[in-house]
Amino acid sequence: MLRIAAVVAVVAMGGRLLWQVVRSRPHFALNHVEVVGAETARAAGIRDLVGVNVGVNTWDVDLQAVRDRVLSHPWVASVHVRRRLPDGLEVTVREHRAMGAVRLGDAAYAVDRRGCIFAPLDPEASSQLPQVTGVPEEDLSERGRRAESTLRRTAALIRILRRHHRVATAHVDREVGVTVRAADLLAVPIHFGWADWKRKRRRLDAVLALWSGRESQLESVSLAFGDQVVVRLWEGIGAREPAV
């Protein structure tokens, strides 16, 4: 037994010595950090959050601490950090996907698919997203349940519509519901009410097929009345409110 214990001790000591030699080798000095999955404009900011200096031993990097710092970036939804031996670090992120933009005070903010406000936007980035309007600013400022629920439902509608149309705006009204304007439909207001988005989108597409090439005649379309689609035409063009 004593011999076995002595052998184990020698092996353990040898392992520690070998580990110390490995850790001291300049071969493992950190030389580069690669950020994967982030847009180019945000990759530099995410790399700064890694917070590890070039030259530190790769084995000394606290991967969990790096992960926590990167998660503090408003656009990062999840992150995985791993060593790329001998001298690299790979940070793979999944970014939030913006469904729309809302104004909060004097600034525009991105809204994700869950209806959460997660990051400020510059004017150019904001202009490329559907503009969500009508949510009371006091609700947005307080991040109240009412605002979160409203934004979540509005984001769900935008997500469904954007597969087929270029949504420009989504206006929220507590009584009427959500009204959408799409750039490819000449910004005709389309009233969706508050629910049943997928079925209403299918009904909308069926009606729009009937008016293909004549969208300029449409004043508005409403899908808020049960199984009906109410099409309003500009005054002087056919019937005022035909039910389709």
C-alpha positions as CSV (number, residue, x, y, z in Angstrom):
1,M,0.0,0.0,0.0
2,L,2.8,2.4,0.8
3,R,4.4,1.8,-2.6
4,I,1.1,2.5,-4.3
5,A,0.7,5.7,-2.3
6,A,4.2,6.7,-3.2
7,V,3.6,6.1,-6.9
8,V,0.4,8.1,-6.8
9,A,2.2,11.0,-5.0
10,V,5.0,11.0,-7.6
11,V,2.5,10.9,-10.5
12,A,0.5,13.8,-8.9
13,M,3.7,15.8,-8.4
14,G,4.7,15.1,-11.9
15,G,1.3,16.2,-13.2
16,R,1.6,19.5,-11.3
17,L,5.0,20.2,-12.6
18,L,3.9,19.4,-16.1
19,W,0.9,21.8,-15.7
20,Q,3.2,24.5,-14.4
21,V,5.5,24.1,-17.4
22,V,2.5,24.2,-19.8
23,R,1.1,27.4,-18.2
24,S,4.5,29.1,-18.3
25,R,5.1,28.5,-22.0
26,P,4.8,31.6,-24.2
27,H,3.2,29.4,-26.7
28,F,-0.1,29.8,-24.7
29,A,0.1,33.6,-24.5
30,L,-3.3,35.0,-25.8
31,N,-2.8,36.5,-29.2
32,H,-6.3,37.1,-30.6
33,V,-10.0,37.1,-29.7
34,E,-12.6,36.1,-32.3
35,V,-16.2,37.3,-32.0
36,V,-18.6,35.2,-34.0
37,G,-22.3,35.9,-34.7
38,A,-22.3,39.7,-34.1
39,E,-22.9,42.3,-36.8
40,T,-19.6,44.0,-37.8
41,A,-20.7,47.3,-36.3
42,R,-21.1,45.7,-32.9
43,A,-18.3,43.2,-32.9
44,A,-15.7,45.7,-31.7
45,G,-17.8,46.8,-28.7
46,I,-18.4,43.1,-27.8
47,R,-14.6,42.4,-28.1
48,D,-13.9,45.3,-25.7
49,L,-16.2,43.7,-23.1
50,V,-14.2,40.5,-23.2
51,G,-11.8,42.4,-21.0
52,V,-8.7,40.1,-21.4
53,N,-5.3,41.6,-22.3
54,V,-3.3,40.2,-25.1
55,G,-0.3,38.2,-23.7
56,V,-2.1,36.7,-20.7
57,N,-1.9,32.9,-20.5
58,T,-4.8,31.4,-22.3
59,W,-5.3,29.0,-19.4
60,D,-5.7,31.9,-16.9
61,V,-8.7,33.3,-18.7
62,D,-11.9,33.1,-16.6
63,L,-14.4,32.0,-19.2
64,Q,-17.4,32.6,-16.9
65,A,-16.3,36.1,-16.1
66,V,-15.9,36.8,-19.9
67,R,-19.4,35.4,-20.5
68,D,-20.9,37.6,-17.9
69,R,-19.2,40.8,-19.2
70,V,-20.3,40.1,-22.8
71,L,-23.9,39.4,-21.7
72,S,-24.0,43.0,-20.4
73,H,-24.0,44.2,-24.0
74,P,-27.6,45.2,-24.8
75,W,-27.7,43.4,-28.2
76,V,-26.4,40.1,-26.8
77,A,-29.1,37.5,-26.0
78,S,-26.7,34.6,-25.3
79,V,-23.0,33.8,-25.5
80,H,-20.6,30.9,-25.5
81,V,-16.9,31.4,-24.7
82,R,-14.2,28.8,-25.4
83,R,-10.4,28.6,-25.7
84,R,-9.0,28.2,-29.1
85,L,-5.7,26.7,-28.2
86,P,-2.9,27.5,-28.1
87,D,-3.4,31.3,-28.2
88,G,-6.9,32.2,-29.0
89,L,-10.3,32.9,-27.5
90,E,-13.6,32.4,-29.4
91,V,-16.7,34.3,-28.3
92,T,-19.9,33.2,-30.0
93,V,-22.9,35.3,-29.5
94,R,-26.6,35.3,-30.5
95,E,-28.0,38.7,-30.9
96,H,-31.5,40.0,-30.1
97,R,-33.5,40.3,-33.3
98,A,-35.2,43.7,-33.5
99,M,-38.9,43.6,-34.6
100,G,-39.5,47.3,-34.4
101,A,-38.5,50.6,-32.9
102,V,-40.3,52.8,-30.3
103,R,-39.5,56.2,-29.0
104,L,-38.8,56.7,-25.4
105,G,-38.2,60.4,-24.6
106,D,-36.0,61.8,-27.3
107,A,-34.4,58.5,-28.2
108,A,-35.4,55.4,-30.3
109,Y,-35.1,51.9,-28.9
110,A,-35.3,48.5,-30.4
111,V,-38.0,46.0,-29.5
112,D,-37.4,42.3,-29.8
113,R,-39.8,39.5,-30.7
114,R,-40.9,39.2,-27.1
115,G,-41.9,42.8,-26.9
116,C,-38.9,43.8,-24.7
117,I,-37.1,47.1,-25.2
118,F,-33.5,46.2,-25.2
119,A,-31.2,48.7,-26.8
120,P,-31.0,52.3,-28.0
121,L,-30.9,52.9,-31.8
122,D,-29.2,55.6,-33.9
123,P,-31.4,57.4,-36.4
124,E,-30.2,55.3,-39.4
125,A,-30.8,51.9,-37.6
126,S,-34.2,53.1,-36.3
127,S,-35.3,54.2,-39.8
128,Q,-34.8,50.6,-41.1
129,L,-37.2,49.1,-38.6
130,P,-41.0,49.2,-38.4
131,Q,-42.0,52.2,-36.2
132,V,-44.3,51.2,-33.3
133,T,-46.4,54.2,-32.2
134,G,-49.3,54.8,-29.9
135,V,-48.0,53.1,-26.8
136,P,-48.3,55.7,-24.0
137,E,-44.9,57.0,-23.0
138,E,-45.6,56.6,-19.3
139,D,-46.1,52.9,-19.9
140,L,-42.9,52.6,-21.8
141,S,-41.0,54.6,-19.2
142,E,-42.2,52.4,-16.4
143,R,-41.8,49.2,-18.4
144,G,-45.3,48.3,-17.1
145,R,-47.1,45.1,-17.8
146,R,-49.5,46.8,-20.1
147,A,-46.7,48.1,-22.3
148,E,-44.9,44.8,-22.3
149,S,-48.1,42.9,-23.3
150,T,-48.9,45.5,-26.0
151,L,-45.4,45.4,-27.5
152,R,-45.3,41.6,-27.4
153,R,-48.5,41.3,-29.3
154,T,-47.5,44.0,-31.8
155,A,-44.1,42.4,-32.3
156,A,-45.8,39.1,-33.0
157,L,-47.9,40.7,-35.7
158,I,-44.9,42.4,-37.3
159,R,-43.1,39.1,-37.3
160,I,-45.9,37.4,-39.2
161,L,-46.4,40.2,-41.7
162,R,-42.7,40.9,-42.5
163,R,-42.5,37.5,-44.2
164,H,-44.7,38.8,-47.0
165,H,-44.7,42.6,-46.6
166,R,-42.4,45.5,-45.8
167,V,-44.0,46.8,-42.6
168,A,-43.4,50.5,-42.2
169,T,-45.5,51.4,-39.1
170,A,-47.6,49.6,-36.5
171,H,-49.9,52.0,-34.5
172,V,-51.3,50.8,-31.3
173,D,-54.7,51.9,-30.0
174,R,-56.1,50.3,-26.8
175,E,-59.7,50.2,-28.2
176,V,-59.1,49.6,-31.9
177,G,-56.0,47.4,-31.7
178,V,-53.0,47.5,-34.1
179,T,-53.1,49.3,-37.4
180,V,-50.3,48.5,-39.8
181,R,-49.0,50.3,-42.9
182,A,-46.7,48.5,-45.4
183,A,-44.4,50.2,-47.9
184,D,-45.3,47.6,-50.6
185,L,-49.0,48.3,-50.1
186,L,-48.8,52.1,-50.7
187,A,-49.0,52.6,-46.9
188,V,-52.7,51.8,-46.9
189,P,-53.8,51.5,-43.2
190,I,-54.8,47.9,-42.3
191,H,-56.7,47.4,-39.1
192,F,-56.0,44.1,-37.4
193,G,-57.7,44.4,-34.0
194,W,-56.0,42.6,-31.2
195,A,-55.7,38.9,-32.0
196,D,-55.8,35.9,-34.5
197,W,-52.9,37.4,-36.5
198,K,-52.2,34.3,-38.7
199,R,-55.8,33.8,-39.8
200,K,-56.2,37.5,-40.5
201,R,-53.0,37.6,-42.5
202,R,-54.3,34.8,-44.7
203,R,-57.6,36.7,-45.2
204,L,-55.7,39.8,-46.0
205,D,-53.6,38.1,-48.7
206,A,-56.8,36.8,-50.3
207,V,-58.4,40.2,-50.4
208,L,-55.2,41.9,-51.7
209,A,-55.0,39.4,-54.5
210,L,-58.4,40.8,-55.7
211,W,-57.0,44.3,-55.7
212,S,-53.6,43.6,-57.1
213,G,-52.5,46.5,-59.3
214,R,-55.3,48.7,-57.9
215,E,-53.9,49.3,-54.4
216,S,-54.1,53.0,-55.0
217,Q,-57.9,52.8,-54.9
218,L,-57.8,51.5,-51.3
219,E,-58.4,54.0,-48.5
220,S,-58.2,51.3,-45.7
221,V,-58.7,47.7,-44.9
222,S,-60.2,46.3,-41.7
223,L,-59.9,42.8,-40.4
224,A,-61.3,43.6,-37.0
225,F,-64.8,42.4,-37.5
226,G,-65.1,38.7,-37.1
227,D,-64.7,36.8,-40.4
228,Q,-65.4,39.9,-42.5
229,V,-62.8,42.0,-44.3
230,V,-64.1,45.6,-44.8
231,V,-62.5,47.5,-47.7
232,R,-62.9,51.3,-47.8
233,L,-62.3,52.9,-51.2
234,W,-61.4,56.5,-51.8
235,E,-64.4,58.7,-52.3
236,G,-65.8,58.5,-55.8
237,I,-64.4,55.0,-56.5
238,G,-67.2,52.4,-56.3
239,A,-69.0,51.6,-53.1
240,R,-67.8,53.3,-49.9
241,E,-67.7,50.3,-47.6
242,P,-68.1,47.0,-49.4
243,A,-67.7,43.9,-47.1
244,V,-65.6,41.2,-48.7
